[in-house]
Amino acid sequence: MRFARLQLRNDALAEDAVSETMLAALSRPQSFGNRSQLKIWLVGIFKHKVIDILRERQFFTIMDARLEKLPPEMGRIFLMRE
């Protein structure tokens, strides 16, 4: 959790990343295959989860900026549809 908080600077997002890492590892233990240390494998999964979380936050920032450029009615229609 300490490493996750350091990377994401948000307790809720850090908890999400750690939880998603553990779920991913537990759902596919066969992908470990003893090719490395367990800790290294888990950190690799965690890094991908952090990237996914950061991309998702960036996506919504960009989408909000684009929606602001639309006429208000079109923006509402788009949000309701999607």
Backbone torsions as a table, in degrees:
resi	resn	phi	psi	omega
1	MET	NA	-37.8	-179.9
2	ARG	-59.3	-45.7	-179.9
3	PHE	-64.2	-40.2	179.4
4	ALA	-64.8	-43.1	178.3
5	ARG	-63.6	-38.9	179.3
6	LEU	-63.8	-40.3	-178.2
7	GLN	-73.3	-40.6	-171.6
8	LEU	-102.2	-18.5	179.5
9	ARG	54.1	35.7	179.6
10	ASN	-157.3	118.5	-175.3
11	ASP	-60.0	-44.1	-178.4
12	ALA	-63.9	-44.4	179.0
13	LEU	-66.8	-36.1	178.0
14	ALA	-63.7	-44.2	177.7
15	GLU	-62.4	-40.9	177.7
16	ASP	-61.1	-45.3	-178.4
17	ALA	-63.2	-43.3	179.6
18	VAL	-65.9	-43.5	179.7
19	SER	-62.7	-44.9	179.6
20	GLU	-65.1	-34.7	177.0
21	THR	-63.4	-46.7	-178.5
22	MET	-66.0	-40.8	177.8
23	LEU	-62.7	-42.5	178.9
24	ALA	-63.0	-43.5	-179.4
25	ALA	-66.4	-42.6	-178.6
26	LEU	-72.4	-27.8	-179.0
27	SER	-79.3	-20.4	-179.9
28	ARG	-137.3	61.8	-179.1
29	PRO	-64.0	-25.1	-179.8
30	GLN	-65.8	-20.6	-180.0
31	SER	-75.3	-12.7	177.5
32	PHE	-68.5	-55.2	173.7
33	GLY	61.9	13.1	178.7
34	ASN	55.7	28.4	179.3
35	ARG	-82.8	-15.8	178.4
36	SER	-149.7	-175.6	175.3
37	GLN	-73.0	148.7	-179.5
38	LEU	-57.3	-41.3	-179.3
39	LYS	-61.1	-42.6	-179.5
40	ILE	-64.6	-41.1	177.7
41	TRP	-61.5	-45.3	-179.9
42	LEU	-65.6	-40.1	178.3
43	VAL	-64.2	-37.5	176.4
44	GLY	-61.7	-44.6	176.7
45	ILE	-62.3	-44.5	-178.7
46	PHE	-59.2	-43.1	-179.8
47	LYS	-59.4	-40.5	177.8
48	HIS	-66.5	-37.4	178.4
49	LYS	-65.7	-39.8	178.1
50	VAL	-62.7	-43.8	178.3
51	ILE	-60.7	-43.5	178.2
52	ASP	-60.2	-43.4	-179.3
53	ILE	-64.9	-44.2	180.0
54	LEU	-64.7	-38.9	177.6
55	ARG	-63.7	-41.2	179.9
56	GLU	-62.5	-42.0	179.0
57	ARG	-65.1	-39.7	179.4
58	GLN	-67.0	-37.8	179.9
59	PHE	-56.9	-48.6	-177.1
60	PHE	-68.7	-31.8	176.0
61	THR	-64.7	-45.6	179.6
62	ILE	-66.8	-42.1	179.9
63	MET	-62.7	-42.4	178.1
64	ASP	-60.9	-41.5	180.0
65	ALA	-64.0	-39.3	179.4
66	ARG	-70.7	-38.6	-180.0
67	LEU	-64.7	-32.5	178.9
68	GLU	-65.7	-23.4	-179.7
69	LYS	-82.6	-16.2	178.1
70	LEU	-80.4	155.9	170.9
71	PRO	-58.8	143.9	-174.5
72	PRO	-51.3	-42.8	-178.5
73	GLU	-64.7	-41.5	179.0
74	MET	-65.8	-38.4	177.6
75	GLY	-61.4	-43.9	178.3
76	ARG	-63.7	-42.8	179.8
77	ILE	-62.6	-44.3	179.1
78	PHE	-60.1	-46.9	-179.6
79	LEU	-63.8	-39.9	179.5
80	MET	-66.0	-38.8	-178.5
81	ARG	-72.5	-42.7	-176.0
82	GLU	-87.5	NA	NA
